[in-house]
Amino acid sequence: MDPHSVESTLPQQRGRKRRRRRRQPGEPPRGLYLLPHLLTTGNLFFGFYAIVHAFVGDPEKAAQGIILAGFFDALDGRVARLTRSTSRFGVEYDSIADTVSFGVAPAMLAFSAGNLQVLGRPGWVMAFVFTACGALRLARFNVSPGRYKGRFEGMPSPAAAGVVATTMWFVTYLRDTGVSFAVPEWVVAGGMAALGLLMVSGIPYRSSKELDLRHSFGTLVLVVIALVLVIVEPSVTLFTIAVFYAFSGPVEWLFRRATHRPLERMPEPAPGESSQG
């Protein structure tokens, strides 16, 4: 090969590389594409943090780790949409992180703090049911987000994990205030199995995307009040919100069935069209 021809093509190749690196007008900086993945990594970190503290017998920090993981999980998808950096990789990475933080970590917390080892095999099997249902719920969501407009199909795994974490935090708060009581191990095990079944059920749950803070003054006032209460007494407020949301799905579903008021269904995808959301 002629060395002069090689040398003449090098500037053209460098020019093409430089052109590929140029950012289009209105396109966000390239560094922002990493931000959603960093937030997902924060979710995964706090899930691992919760597992470690559940293992060493510090349930309060384990519960706080799950709550912080939920905070990061709520941010990563929104940031990805704002920066227009959604990708298949991000979807898969988020699901893996969610399985750890909202599937394994809550089960470990319940098994440790709920003393489920005294039940023998049924104890860890009930905890595993929660983990398995959480993984199945996440896999189903990746394939099909739901049948109804503005609703999740089944209880979201972060919400189910939030019930476990806030319940632990609330029980710790009661004991710190002098209210001493014991929760039977079978109640903890049954509660974990029930939460797992809610995740894989077809019961519709409201999505946070339905909150209209710009056009609904009443909704905005309720959100502000909730934030103030979280700041004043987070353990009580978050527990109340988590339990209310857990019961809201079945209660609304039964109410709609009794009053014959079905939800609006999502349009069916066209033949050959992917249902991935």
Protein Blocks (a to p, Z undefined) as FASTA:
>chain_A
ZZklmmmmmmmmmmmmmmmmpccehiacfklmmmmmmmmmmmmmmmmmmmmmmmnopakl
mmmmmmmmmmmmmmmmmmmmmnopacfklmmmmmmmmmmmmmmmmmmmmmmmnopmmnom
mlmmmmmmmmmmmmmmmmmmmmonbjbehiaehjafklmmmmmmmmmmmmmmmmmnopac
dddfklmmmmmmmmmmmmmmcbdcddfklpcfklmmklmmmmmmmmmmmmmmmmlmmmmm
mmmmmmmmmmmmmmmmmnopacdddddddehiafbZZ
